[in-house]
Amino acid sequence: KNSVGKPTPKKKKPKQIPPPSKDLEYGELYATFE
């Protein structure tokens, strides 16, 4: 039974992929997600 009114809370996604300007951090974060 879906409760009406409140939108279904989506599962929090891990930090979204940062912009290309942060290639180093991007690599580290990506490795952490694996």
C-alpha positions as CSV (number, residue, x, y, z in Angstrom):
1,K,0.0,0.0,0.0
2,N,1.6,3.2,-1.2
3,S,1.1,6.2,1.1
4,V,-0.2,9.2,-0.9
5,G,1.2,12.7,-0.4
6,K,4.8,12.1,0.5
7,P,7.0,11.1,-2.5
8,T,8.8,7.9,-2.2
9,P,12.3,8.7,-0.7
10,K,14.9,7.7,-3.2
11,K,17.9,5.8,-1.9
12,K,20.7,8.3,-1.4
13,K,23.2,7.9,-4.2
14,P,26.9,8.1,-3.4
15,K,28.6,11.4,-4.1
16,Q,27.8,12.2,-7.8
17,I,30.8,12.0,-10.1
18,P,32.7,15.3,-9.7
19,P,33.4,17.4,-12.8
20,P,36.4,16.6,-15.0
21,S,38.3,19.4,-13.2
22,K,38.8,17.0,-10.3
23,D,40.3,14.1,-12.2
24,L,42.5,13.0,-9.2
25,E,39.6,13.1,-6.7
26,Y,37.4,11.4,-9.4
27,G,39.8,8.5,-9.6
28,E,40.0,8.1,-5.8
29,L,36.2,8.3,-5.3
30,Y,35.6,5.9,-8.2
31,A,38.1,3.4,-6.6
32,T,36.3,3.8,-3.3
33,F,32.9,2.9,-4.9
34,E,34.3,-0.3,-6.5
